[in-house]
Amino acid sequence: MLNRIYDWIDDRIDITPIWRDIADHEVPEHVNPAYHFSAFVYCFGGLTFFITVIQVLSGMFLTMYYVPDIVNAWNSVYYLQNDVAAGMIVRGMHHWGASLVVVMMFLHTLRVFFTGAYKSPRELNWVVGVLLFMVMLGLAFTGYLLPWDMKALFATNVGLDIAESVPFIGEWIKTLLAGDAEIVGAQTLTRFFAIHVFFLPAALFVLMGIHFILIRRQGISGPL
């Protein structure tokens, strides 16, 4: 039955060459742990992508229960944590995954830098990777406020003060993020939720697509 469905689709859009091109793509010997133990450092990029997928899937689940307003935000997280089946597990995955994905991306960036993979002709992909890192940090920062507890409130105030210290445009950045330059409140929570769920993920998906296309066209860089 599955073969018939596949053949029906393949006859119309010819998908076999697409997945063959992906599945039959050879991995260079220097990134194969079977040949070189040091090849494990080349796994940081793949691990970052894997954790990112977990973050997206767990975040979609959390969004089904989260209420982004100052009256119900904490209660919705409490309900998710204590009353929803597997809610504690999924939220724990998302919570710890947020830190782990930043660590993995940092290690991946170090690997790219110390192996010289940012050099010609891969300068553009290095820029895209740095932008991805900034987007991921933005996701971690905006997500921290969403539980709407005291720790999140104080940490967000510190982050907004740092943003305000940027020369010339600092006050504008703080107002853009917080909605109100005086107090972290309902506008801040709503804006952080929108940035965390809509704006930054959109930028993340676009940049990841560009990143993978460039890797595919330029290949994995050689050993140092």
N, CA, C and O of each residue as an XYZ file, in Angstrom:
896
protein
N       0.823     -1.199      0.000
C       0.000      0.000      0.000
C       0.863      1.257      0.000
O       0.619      2.198     -0.756
N       1.885      1.253      0.873
C       2.778      2.410      0.938
C       3.564      2.566     -0.356
O       3.802      3.685     -0.811
N       3.966      1.444     -0.950
C       4.694      1.509     -2.220
C       3.828      2.101     -3.318
O       4.317      2.857     -4.159
N       2.547      1.763     -3.316
C       1.651      2.310     -4.328
C       1.484      3.820     -4.159
O       1.475      4.570     -5.135
N       1.351      4.252     -2.897
C       1.224      5.695     -2.641
C       2.488      6.419     -3.078
O       2.428      7.469     -3.717
N       3.653      5.833     -2.719
C       4.917      6.459     -3.109
C       5.051      6.522     -4.619
O       5.438      7.556     -5.163
N       4.735      5.427     -5.307
C       4.845      5.407     -6.770
C       3.900      6.418     -7.408
O       4.245      7.052     -8.405
N       2.706      6.568     -6.835
C       1.737      7.531     -7.365
C       2.272      8.952     -7.257
O       2.156      9.746     -8.191
N       2.870      9.265     -6.086
C       3.440     10.608     -5.885
C       4.670     10.793     -6.762
O       4.856     11.852     -7.361
N       5.517      9.759     -6.840
C       6.767      9.857     -7.604
C       6.489     10.045     -9.093
O       7.232     10.753     -9.773
N       5.440      9.427     -9.602
C       5.100      9.581    -11.016
C       4.718     11.019    -11.361
O       4.834     11.439    -12.512
N       4.263     11.766    -10.362
C       3.764     13.111    -10.622
C       4.765     14.215    -10.305
O       4.807     15.226    -11.005
N       5.564     14.039     -9.268
C       6.518     15.107     -8.921
C       7.968     14.635     -8.885
O       8.866     15.422     -8.587
N       8.206     13.358     -9.186
C       9.568     12.833     -9.324
C      10.419     13.145     -8.092
O      11.396     13.889     -8.171
N      10.034     12.565     -6.953
C      10.738     12.864     -5.706
C      11.955     11.972     -5.475
O      12.783     12.272     -4.614
N      12.076     10.885     -6.228
C      13.195      9.962     -6.004
C      14.560     10.636     -6.146
O      15.415     10.432     -5.284
N      14.806     11.434     -7.200
C      16.123     12.086     -7.298
C      16.420     13.019     -6.137
O      17.581     13.220     -5.779
N      15.365     13.595     -5.541
C      15.579     14.529     -4.437
C      16.121     13.802     -3.214
O      17.154     14.187     -2.666
N      15.413     12.732     -2.780
C      15.893     12.057     -1.583
C      17.134     11.227     -1.870
O      17.928     10.981     -0.962
N      17.323     10.785     -3.123
C      18.557     10.087     -3.475
C      19.760     11.019     -3.351
O      20.827     10.617     -2.887
N      19.575     12.254     -3.765
C      20.663     13.226     -3.687
C      21.058     13.484     -2.241
O      22.228     13.709     -1.931
N      20.051     13.449     -1.352
C      20.324     13.677      0.070
C      20.913     12.425      0.720
O      21.904     12.503      1.446
N      20.299     11.278      0.457
C      20.712     10.037      1.121
C      22.073      9.542      0.643
O      22.824      8.944      1.414
N      22.393      9.792     -0.637
C      23.633      9.269     -1.206
C      24.793     10.253     -1.110
O      25.872     10.008     -1.650
N      24.562     11.374     -0.414
C      25.627     12.374     -0.285
C      26.742     11.841      0.607
O      26.490     11.456      1.749
N      27.960     11.816      0.101
C      29.082     11.253      0.849
C      29.569     12.213      1.932
O      29.646     13.425      1.732
N      29.891     11.633      3.075
C      30.455     12.416      4.178
C      31.975     12.341      4.092
O      32.528     11.245      4.006
N      32.667     13.491      4.114
C      34.136     13.457      4.043
C      34.742     12.610      5.155
O      34.189     12.523      6.251
N      35.866     11.995      4.871
C      36.488     11.074      5.822
C      36.871     11.756      7.122
O      36.797     11.143      8.187
N      37.285     13.037      7.050
C      37.771     13.701      8.256
C      36.655     14.063      9.233
O      36.937     14.487     10.353
N      35.381     13.902      8.828
C      34.279     14.158      9.762
C      33.585     12.861     10.149
O      32.501     12.888     10.732
N      34.191     11.741      9.835
C      33.638     10.428     10.172
C      34.352      9.889     11.407
O      35.541      9.577     11.340
N      33.643      9.773     12.542
C      34.298      9.290     13.775
C      34.902      7.903     13.634
O      35.765      7.528     14.427
N      34.467      7.135     12.645
C      35.025      5.798     12.459
C      36.487      5.866     12.019
O      37.245      4.917     12.219
N      36.882      7.006     11.413
C      38.252      7.162     10.932
C      39.082      8.096     11.814
O      40.287      7.900     11.972
N      38.436      9.101     12.382
C      39.170     10.070     13.196
C      38.358     10.361     14.456
O      37.189     10.737     14.377
N      38.982     10.184     15.610
C      38.291     10.478     16.872
C      37.947     11.947     16.971
O      36.905     12.303     17.521
N      38.815     12.816     16.440
C      38.576     14.256     16.500
C      37.368     14.680     15.681
O      36.922     15.824     15.775
N      36.832     13.757     14.871
C      35.670     14.092     14.046
C      34.431     14.358     14.895
O      33.448     14.903     14.394
N      34.463     13.983     16.171
C      33.305     14.227     17.019
C      33.009     15.719     17.153
O      31.862     16.100     17.388
N      34.021     16.560     17.009
C      33.776     18.002     17.125
C      32.915     18.503     15.969
O      32.313     19.573     16.060
N      32.854     17.738     14.888
C      32.014     18.128     13.762
C      30.541     17.777     14.001
O      29.688     18.081     13.168
N      30.248     17.148     15.120
C      28.869     16.770     15.430
C      28.094     17.881     16.122
O      26.876     17.783     16.270
N      28.787     18.943     16.552
C      28.109     19.992     17.310
C      27.022     20.678     16.483
O      25.975     21.045     17.019
N      27.260     20.851     15.198
C      26.248     21.475     14.356
C      24.994     20.623     14.249
O      23.879     21.133     14.358
N      25.176     19.325     14.037
C      24.040     18.414     13.969
C      23.296     18.323     15.286
O      22.067     18.255     15.303
N      24.040     18.321     16.405
C      23.398     18.295     17.716
C      22.601     19.573     17.957
O      21.518     19.535     18.541
N      23.142     20.700     17.506
C      22.414     21.966     17.641
C      21.092     21.906     16.888
O      20.060     22.340     17.400
N      21.124     21.366     15.670
C      19.900     21.243     14.883
C      18.906     20.292     15.558
O      17.707     20.566     15.597
N      19.406     19.185     16.082
C      18.540     18.205     16.738
C      17.843     18.825     17.942
O      16.640     18.636     18.124
N      18.580     19.562     18.764
C      17.980     20.195     19.938
C      17.009     21.288     19.511
O      15.979     21.493     20.154
N      17.333     21.989     18.430
C      16.425     23.017     17.922
C      15.085     22.414     17.516
O      14.032     22.996     17.779
N      15.123     21.258     16.882
C      13.879     20.577     16.507
C      13.075     20.227     17.756
O      11.855     20.395     17.778
N      13.749     19.744     18.789
C      13.064     19.433     20.049
C      12.451     20.693     20.646
O      11.330     20.659     21.154
N      13.180     21.805     20.586
C      12.670     23.072     21.112
C      11.419     23.514     20.370
O      10.461     23.981     20.988
N      11.420     23.372     19.058
C      10.264     23.779     18.255
C       9.050     22.910     18.591
O       7.953     23.425     18.806
N       9.253     21.595     18.635
C       8.138     20.693     18.902
C       7.592     20.870     20.319
O       6.379     20.920     20.519
N       8.483     20.963     21.294
C       8.021     21.150     22.674
C       7.377     22.521     22.849
O       6.411     22.663     23.599
N       7.910     23.535     22.157
C       7.316     24.870     22.228
C       5.912     24.910     21.647
O       5.040     25.604     22.170
N       5.691     24.167     20.567
C       4.343     24.082     19.990
C       3.367     23.472     20.997
O       2.226     23.918     21.111
N       3.818     22.461     21.718
C       2.969     21.839     22.743
C       2.681     22.830     23.868
O       1.540     22.941     24.317
N       3.695     23.545     24.323
C       3.505     24.492     25.423
C       2.557     25.617     25.029
O       1.785     26.098     25.859
N       2.610     26.037     23.778
C       1.760     27.135     23.315
C       0.278     26.765     23.378
O      -0.575     27.648     23.472
N      -0.032     25.485     23.327
C      -1.427     25.054     23.403
C      -2.041     25.333     24.771
O      -3.264     25.382     24.897
N      -1.208     25.517     25.799
C      -1.717     25.714     27.151
C      -1.358     27.082     27.727
O      -2.003     27.553     28.664
N      -0.345     27.710     27.177
C       0.128     28.975     27.761
C      -0.814     30.120     27.424
O      -1.324     30.212     26.307
N      -1.041     31.000     28.411
C      -1.886     32.183     28.226
C      -1.015     33.416     28.424
O      -0.565     33.661     29.543
N      -0.759     34.204     27.376
C       0.190     35.318     27.480
C      -0.417     36.605     28.029
O      -0.433     37.624     27.338
N      -0.911     36.570     29.254
C      -1.307     37.808     29.918
C      -0.893     37.718     31.380
O      -0.701     36.626     31.916
N      -0.758     38.872     32.018
C      -0.163     38.909     33.355
C      -1.066     38.290     34.415
O      -0.594     37.960     35.503
N      -2.349     38.126     34.124
C      -3.264     37.526     35.093
C      -3.167     36.004     35.078
O      -3.194     35.364     36.130
N      -3.054     35.428     33.883
C      -3.140     33.979     33.744
C      -1.837     33.286     33.355
O      -1.795     32.056     33.311
N      -0.781     34.032     33.074
C       0.460     33.420     32.585
C       1.015     32.423     33.595
O       1.273     31.268     33.257
N       1.199     32.873     34.838
C       1.780     31.972     35.847
C       0.866     30.784     36.109
O       1.330     29.651     36.242
N      -0.439     31.048     36.183
C      -1.385     29.961     36.440
C      -1.400     28.934     35.313
O      -1.536     27.735     35.560
N      -1.260     29.408     34.075
C      -1.251     28.469     32.950
C      -0.002     27.597     32.979
O      -0.060     26.414     32.644
N       1.121     28.173     33.376
C       2.353     27.382     33.500
C       2.227     26.387     34.653
O       2.673     25.245     34.543
N       1.621     26.821     35.753
C       1.418     25.920     36.894
C       0.501     24.758     36.502
O       0.760     23.608     36.857
N      -0.563     25.067     35.774
C      -1.482     24.021     35.320
C      -0.769     23.047     34.387
O      -0.934     21.832     34.498
N       0.022     23.591     33.469
C       0.779     22.749     32.545
C       1.756     21.859     33.293
O       1.923     20.686     32.958
N       2.395     22.418     34.299
C       3.420     21.695     35.043
C       2.834     20.581     35.910
O       3.457     19.533     36.080
N       1.651     20.803     36.451
C       1.137     19.894     37.476
C      -0.077     19.062     37.064
O      -0.314     17.998     37.636
N      -0.845     19.528     36.085
C      -2.102     18.852     35.766
C      -2.147     18.235     34.370
O      -2.918     17.305     34.134
N      -1.343     18.732     33.456
C      -1.361     18.210     32.087
C      -0.495     16.956     32.014
O       0.605     16.923     32.567
N      -0.993     15.925     31.332
C      -0.226     14.695     31.176
C       1.079     14.976     30.454
O       1.087     15.542     29.361
N       2.181     14.576     31.072
C       3.543     14.764     30.533
C       3.920     16.231     30.418
O       4.926     16.557     29.788
N       3.134     17.126     31.013
C       3.433     18.549     30.928
C       4.759     18.911     31.580
O       5.515     19.729     31.056
N       5.037     18.298     32.726
C       6.297     18.571     33.419
C       7.492     18.134     32.576
O       8.519     18.813     32.538
N       7.348     16.996     31.904
C       8.441     16.482     31.077
C       8.694     17.400     29.888
O       9.837     17.750     29.595
N       7.622     17.787     29.207
C       7.771     18.619     28.011
C       8.318     19.985     28.380
O       9.197     20.510     27.698
N       7.799     20.567     29.461
C       8.316     21.874     29.869
C       9.769     21.773     30.315
O      10.571     22.669     30.051
N      10.108     20.663     31.001
C      11.502     20.470     31.396
C      12.419     20.347     30.195
O      13.524     20.889     30.194
N      11.961     19.632     29.163
C      12.749     19.520     27.933
C      12.970     20.890     27.307
O      14.073     21.206     26.861
N      11.920     21.698     27.276
C      12.032     23.024     26.667
C      12.912     23.941     27.514
O      13.705     24.720     26.985
N      12.766     23.839     28.815
C      13.530     24.698     29.728
C      15.027     24.404     29.640
O      15.832     25.312     29.437
N      15.395     23.133     29.795
C      16.810     22.770     29.763
C      17.361     22.794     28.343
O      18.544     23.062     28.134
N      16.501     22.514     27.370
C      16.939     22.583     25.980
C      17.349     23.973     25.566
O      18.230     24.137     24.722
N      16.717     24.989     26.155
C      17.067     26.375     25.831
C      18.517     26.674     26.193
O      19.212     27.382     25.463
N      18.968     26.136     27.315
C      20.369     26.327     27.706
C      21.297     25.452     26.882
O      22.367     25.884     26.453
N      20.869     24.211     26.666
C      21.718     23.256     25.956
C      21.951     23.674     24.510
O      23.055     23.504     23.992
N      20.930     24.219     23.848
C      21.094     24.595     22.446
C      22.073     25.761     22.315
O      22.809     25.842     21.332
N      22.085     26.659     23.293
C      23.047     27.766     23.270
C      24.464     27.235     23.464
O      25.398     27.685     22.801
N      24.620     26.268     24.382
C      25.939     25.667     24.611
C      26.428     24.960     23.356
O      27.580     25.132     22.957
N      25.560     24.161     22.728
C      25.937     23.434     21.517
C      26.287     24.392     20.378
O      27.241     24.164     19.635
N      25.511     25.459     20.251
C      25.799     26.426     19.195
C      27.124     27.144     19.453
O      27.864     27.447     18.516
N      27.419     27.414     20.725
C      28.697     28.038     21.070
C      29.858     27.110     20.731
O      30.865     27.552     20.178
N      29.722     25.826     21.061
C      30.769     24.854     20.736
C      30.922     24.705     19.223
O      32.037     24.580     18.716
N      29.816     24.718     18.517
C      29.867     24.638     17.050
C      30.594     25.857     16.481
O      31.394     25.730     15.554
N      30.315     27.027     17.033
C      30.984     28.244     16.576
C      32.479     28.183     16.841
O      33.284     28.600     16.008
N      32.847     27.658     18.014
C      34.275     27.500     18.324
C      34.939     26.544     17.342
O      36.049     26.802     16.877
N      34.268     25.446     17.027
C      34.831     24.489     16.077
C      35.054     25.133     14.725
O      36.104     24.945     14.111
N      34.072     25.894     14.254
C      34.194     26.579     12.955
C      35.355     27.566     12.987
O      36.107     27.675     12.019
N      35.499     28.276     14.086
C      36.560     29.290     14.178
C      37.947     28.646     14.219
O      38.838     29.049     13.472
N      38.132     27.655     15.081
C      39.463     27.080     15.274
C      39.878     26.143     14.140
O      41.064     25.842     14.004
N      38.941     25.680     13.333
C      39.305     24.886     12.152
C      39.374     25.747     10.892
O      39.632     25.239      9.801
N      39.145     27.046     11.047
C      39.238     27.956      9.905
C      38.140     27.783      8.882
O      38.315     28.144      7.718
N      37.000     27.230      9.299
C      35.922     26.970      8.350
C      35.199     28.236      7.920
O      34.344     28.185      7.036
N      35.526     29.374      8.529
C      34.889     30.640      8.175
C      35.586     31.336      7.007
O      35.118     32.366      6.522
N      36.696     30.773      6.563
C      37.481     31.421      5.510
C      36.868     31.170      4.136
O      35.927     30.390      3.993
N      37.417     31.843      3.135
C      36.915     31.744      1.766
C      36.817     30.282      1.341
O      37.748     29.511      1.576
N      35.701     29.888      0.719
C      34.573     30.707      0.230
C      33.367     30.688      1.163
O      32.235     30.855      0.711
N      33.597     30.486      2.468
C      32.481     30.274      3.390
C      32.221     31.470      4.295
O      31.611     31.316      5.353
N      32.672     32.658      3.902
C      32.467     33.839      4.746
C      30.984     34.144      4.963
O      30.566     34.489      6.068
N      30.188     34.010      3.880
C      28.758     34.308      3.994
C      28.075     33.365      4.969
O      27.208     33.784      5.736
N      28.461     32.093      4.945
C      27.855     31.144      5.870
C      28.257     31.438      7.312
O      27.484     31.184      8.236
N      29.447     31.965      7.507
C      29.871     32.385      8.846
C      28.980     33.519      9.347
O      28.561     33.520     10.505
N      28.693     34.482      8.474
C      27.813     35.596      8.849
C      26.421     35.074      9.192
O      25.817     35.499     10.177
N      25.920     34.159      8.381
C      24.603     33.568      8.652
C      24.618     32.834      9.991
O      23.656     32.913     10.754
N      25.703     32.124     10.276
C      25.815     31.413     11.547
C      25.822     32.346     12.739
O      25.206     32.052     13.764
N      26.519     33.478     12.615
C      26.534     34.469     13.698
C      25.128     35.036     13.911
O      24.700     35.225     15.049
N      24.418     35.305     12.825
C      23.043     35.788     12.941
C      22.154     34.738     13.613
O      21.288     35.075     14.421
N      22.372     33.471     13.276
C      21.630     32.392     13.925
C      21.896     32.366     15.430
O      20.982     32.159     16.228
N      23.140     32.576     15.802
C      23.509     32.610     17.215
C      22.774     33.752     17.931
O      22.273     33.575     19.042
N      22.714     34.912     17.292
C      22.026     36.056     17.891
C      20.527     35.781     18.021
O      19.915     36.134     19.029
N      19.943     35.154     17.007
C      18.520     34.804     17.079
C      18.265     33.826     18.213
O      17.279     33.956     18.938
N      19.150     32.846     18.369
C      18.978     31.853     19.429
C      19.095     32.496     20.808
O      18.351     32.140     21.722
N      20.016     33.430     20.965
C      20.122     34.153     22.234
C      18.869     34.976     22.488
O      18.402     35.080     23.623
N      18.327     35.561     21.422
C      17.085     36.312     21.561
C      15.929     35.432     21.988
O      15.099     35.839     22.801
N      15.871     34.221     21.441
C      14.832     33.272     21.847
C      14.979     32.899     23.319
O      13.987     32.814     24.043
N      16.206     32.679     23.759
C      16.438     32.333     25.158
C      16.036     33.475     26.082
O      15.461     33.251     27.147
N      16.346     34.702     25.663
C      16.033     35.867     26.499
C      14.532     36.121     26.572
O      13.992     36.329     27.658
N      13.855     36.107     25.430
C      12.421     36.406     25.424
C      11.611     35.295     26.089
O      10.563     35.559     26.679
N      12.087     34.065     25.996
C      11.363     32.972     26.630
C      11.472     32.971     28.137
O      10.644     32.372     28.822
N      12.492     33.641     28.663
C      12.721     33.608     30.105
C      11.623     34.321     30.883
O      11.349     33.969     32.030
N      10.986     35.331     30.264
C       9.960     36.097     30.958
C       8.610     35.381     31.001
O       7.793     35.659     31.877
N       8.373     34.475     30.078
C       7.036     33.933     29.881
C       6.436     33.235     31.106
O       5.221     33.320     31.283
N       7.206     32.547     31.965
C       6.578     31.960     33.163
C       6.001     33.005     34.118
O       5.168     32.682     34.966
N       6.441     34.245     33.982
C       5.929     35.379     34.759
C       6.034     35.149     36.264
O       5.074     35.343     37.009
N       7.237     34.726     36.694
C       7.521     34.633     38.116
C       8.544     35.704     38.478
O       8.977     36.469     37.616
N       8.926     35.760     39.739
C       9.813     36.826     40.194
C      11.198     36.717     39.571
O      11.804     37.729     39.218
N      11.696     35.500     39.435
C      13.013     35.318     38.816
C      13.011     35.837     37.380
O      13.947     36.510     36.950
N      11.945     35.514     36.642
C      11.846     35.981     35.261
C      11.729     37.498     35.203
O      12.305     38.130     34.317
N      10.993     38.084     36.135
C      10.795     39.534     36.152
C      12.106     40.266     36.411
O      12.433     41.226     35.714
N      12.857     39.813     37.415
C      14.125     40.468     37.739
C      15.148     40.280     36.614
O      15.873     41.212     36.268
N      15.203     39.079     36.051
C      16.156     38.824     34.968
C      15.831     39.676     33.743
O      16.739     40.171     33.075
N      14.546     39.849     33.447
C      14.155     40.667     32.301
C      14.504     42.128     32.530
O      14.940     42.818     31.609
N      14.315     42.597     33.749
C      14.702     43.977     34.059
C      16.193     44.199     33.829
O      16.596     45.237     33.304
N      17.011     43.224     34.224
C      18.449     43.325     34.001
C      18.748     43.357     32.499
O      19.552     44.167     32.037
N      18.095     42.474     31.745
C      18.309     42.442     30.305
C      17.887     43.723     29.620
O      18.571     44.198     28.714
N      16.767     44.289     30.043
C      16.295     45.545     29.449
C      17.220     46.701     29.806
O      17.425     47.603     28.993
N      17.777     46.683     31.005
C      18.748     47.723     31.386
C      20.005     47.624     30.525
O      20.581     48.640     30.136
N      20.425     46.400     30.231
C      21.577     46.213     29.346
C      21.261     46.744     27.958
O      22.086     47.420     27.342
N      20.063     46.436     27.463
C      19.663     46.940     26.148
C      19.618     48.464     26.134
O      19.983     49.090     25.139
N      19.177     49.052     27.225
C      19.083     50.513     27.306
C      20.452     51.175     27.295
O      20.581     52.340     26.922
N      21.484     50.425     27.709
C      22.834     50.995     27.773
C      23.511     51.091     26.413
O      24.605     51.645     26.308
N      22.877     50.559     25.367
C      23.437     50.662     24.024
C      23.473     52.126     23.613
O      22.461     52.814     23.741
N      24.600     52.625     23.125
C      24.694     54.052     22.764
C      23.677     54.444     21.698
O      23.422     53.695     20.755
N      23.104     55.626     21.865
C      22.223     56.287     20.908
C      20.838     55.644     20.787
O      19.838     56.360     20.829
N      20.749     54.332     20.638
C      19.461     53.694     20.358
C      18.986     52.811     21.514
O      17.997     52.089     21.387
N      19.700     52.874     22.646
C      19.370     51.990     23.760
C      17.962     52.189     24.290
O      17.245     51.217     24.525
N      17.559     53.433     24.480
C      16.217     53.705     25.005
C      15.144     53.247     24.026
O      14.096     52.743     24.429
N      15.416     53.428     22.731
C      14.460     52.983     21.709
C      14.325     51.463     21.719
O      13.220     50.940     21.578
N      15.441     50.749     21.884
C      15.405     49.282     21.930
C      14.601     48.811     23.133
O      13.794     47.887     23.025
N      14.823     49.450     24.281
C      14.095     49.049     25.489
C      12.597     49.277     25.331
O      11.790     48.431     25.716
N      12.230     50.417     24.765
C      10.812     50.707     24.557
C      10.203     49.731     23.555
O       9.061     49.303     23.720
N      10.959     49.378     22.520
C      10.469     48.425     21.523
C      10.195     47.073     22.153
O       9.185     46.438     21.851
N      11.090     46.627     23.029
C      10.940     45.329     23.667
C       9.893     45.339     24.772
O       9.057     44.440     24.859
N       9.950     46.368     25.616
C       9.113     46.386     26.809
C       7.741     46.994     26.572
O       6.794     46.680     27.292
N       7.621     47.865     25.566
C       6.357     48.541     25.338
C       6.176     49.740     26.239
O       5.540     50.721     25.853
N       6.725     49.671     27.431
C       6.663     50.768     28.398
C       8.042     50.906     29.006
O       8.561     49.963     29.603
N       8.631     52.067     28.856
C      10.010     52.267     29.320
C      10.113     52.308     30.840
O      11.219     52.256     31.377
N       8.985     52.401     31.547
C       9.014     52.598     32.989
C       8.896     51.285     33.763
O       9.539     51.128     34.801
N       8.088     50.342     33.279
C       7.800     49.152     34.062
C       7.596     47.946     33.145
O       7.067     48.065     32.040
N       8.027     46.792     33.631
C       7.775     45.542     32.919
C       6.370     45.078     33.284
O       6.102     44.730     34.434
N       5.470     45.075     32.291
C       4.082     44.749     32.569
C       3.427     43.972     31.457
O       4.061     43.151     30.794
N       2.132     44.241     31.257
C       1.341     43.486     30.295
C       1.877     43.635     28.877
O       1.953     42.655     28.136
N       2.252     44.865     28.493
C       2.785     45.076     27.152
C       4.082     44.310     26.948
O       4.320     43.751     25.877
N       4.916     44.285     27.974
C       6.195     43.582     27.871
C       5.976     42.092     27.644
O       6.600     41.492     26.768
N       5.093     41.500     28.433
C       4.829     40.068     28.310
C       4.260     39.732     26.931
O       4.662     38.747     26.310
N       3.326     40.554     26.460
C       2.728     40.309     25.150
C       3.761     40.419     24.042
O       3.786     39.598     23.125
N       4.609     41.429     24.127
C       5.631     41.615     23.086
C       6.673     40.493     23.131
O       7.092     39.995     22.086
N       7.084     40.100     24.318
C       8.051     39.016     24.421
C       7.463     37.718     23.869
O       8.161     36.944     23.213
N       6.183     37.484     24.136
C       5.534     36.280     23.615
C       5.496     36.315     22.087
O       5.812     35.320     21.434
N       5.112     37.453     21.520
C       5.038     37.574     20.061
C       6.417     37.412     19.427
O       6.566     36.736     18.409
N       7.418     38.036     20.034
C       8.780     37.921     19.496
C       9.274     36.484     19.604
O       9.912     35.968     18.686
N       8.976     35.843     20.728
C       9.462     34.484     20.985
C       8.780     33.444     20.103
O       9.411     32.467     19.700
N       7.511     33.640     19.803
C       6.729     32.618     19.108
C       6.622     32.877     17.605
O       6.500     31.931     16.826
N       6.666     34.148     17.186
C       6.439     34.463     15.779
C       7.667     35.042     15.078
O       8.145     34.469     14.098
N       8.176     36.157     15.563
C       9.207     36.893     14.832
C      10.548     36.157     14.785
O      11.114     35.949     13.712
N      11.046     35.768     15.956
C      12.351     35.102     15.982
C      12.329     33.716     15.344
O      13.274     33.379     14.631
N      11.293     32.887     15.563
C      11.260     31.612     14.839
C      11.231     31.771     13.330
O      11.840     30.976     12.614
N      10.524     32.794     12.831
C      10.516     33.035     11.382
C      11.920     33.335     10.885
O      12.351     32.801      9.863
N      12.641     34.202     11.620
C      14.024     34.509     11.251
C      14.900     33.271     11.363
O      15.791     33.062     10.540
N      14.651     32.446     12.382
C      15.430     31.226     12.585
C      15.280     30.271     11.408
O      16.274     29.736     10.916
N      14.053     30.053     10.953
C      13.815     29.110      9.861
C      14.440     29.600      8.556
O      15.011     28.813      7.801
N      14.330     30.896      8.295
C      14.925     31.449      7.073
C      16.437     31.299      7.097
O      17.037     30.850      6.120
N      17.055     31.676      8.215
C      18.514     31.596      8.320
C      19.003     30.153      8.289
O      20.041     29.866      7.692
N      18.270     29.245      8.922
C      18.655     27.831      8.876
C      18.582     27.292      7.451
O      19.449     26.527      7.027
N      17.549     27.692      6.716
C      17.451     27.265      5.322
C      18.630     27.737      4.504
O      19.201     26.970      3.728
N      19.006     29.014      4.675
C      20.169     29.553      3.962
C      21.438     28.826      4.388
O      22.286     28.501      3.557
N      21.564     28.573      5.685
C      22.744     27.896      6.226
C      22.915     26.511      5.605
O      24.015     26.144      5.194
N      21.836     25.751      5.539
C      21.914     24.398      4.998
C      22.166     24.407      3.492
O      22.896     23.557      2.982
N      21.570     25.355      2.780
C      21.799     25.443      1.331
C      23.270     25.744      1.043
O      23.865     25.156      0.141
N      23.853     26.669      1.820
C      25.260     27.013      1.617
C      26.172     25.842      1.961
O      27.162     25.603      1.270
N      25.843     25.107      3.030
C      26.639     23.926      3.374
C      26.557     22.899      2.271
O      27.553     22.268      1.917
N      25.367     22.737      1.733
C      25.164     21.767      0.671
C      25.959     22.124     -0.588
O      26.516     21.245     -1.246
N      26.006     23.398     -0.913
C      26.685     23.830     -2.136
C      28.194     23.898     -1.951
O      28.948     23.574     -2.869
N      28.639     24.318     -0.771
C      30.073     24.512     -0.560
C      30.737     23.293      0.067
O      31.960     23.157      0.015
N      29.942     22.409      0.656
C      30.498     21.238      1.312
C      31.051     21.555      2.680
O      31.152     22.718      3.071
N      31.412     20.498      3.413
C      32.009     20.659      4.727
C      33.478     20.995      4.566
O      34.176     20.399      3.746
N      33.947     21.960      5.357
C      35.327     22.398      5.228
C      36.290     21.266      5.581
O      35.952     20.359      6.341
N      37.489     21.337      5.018
C      38.507     20.323      5.269
C      39.123     20.477      6.641
O      38.864     21.461      7.333
N      39.944     19.501      7.046
C      40.595     19.583      8.370
C      41.596     20.723      8.403
O      42.075     21.187      7.369
N      41.903     21.166      9.632
C      42.846     22.275      9.812
C      44.252     21.875      9.349
O      45.180     22.681      9.425
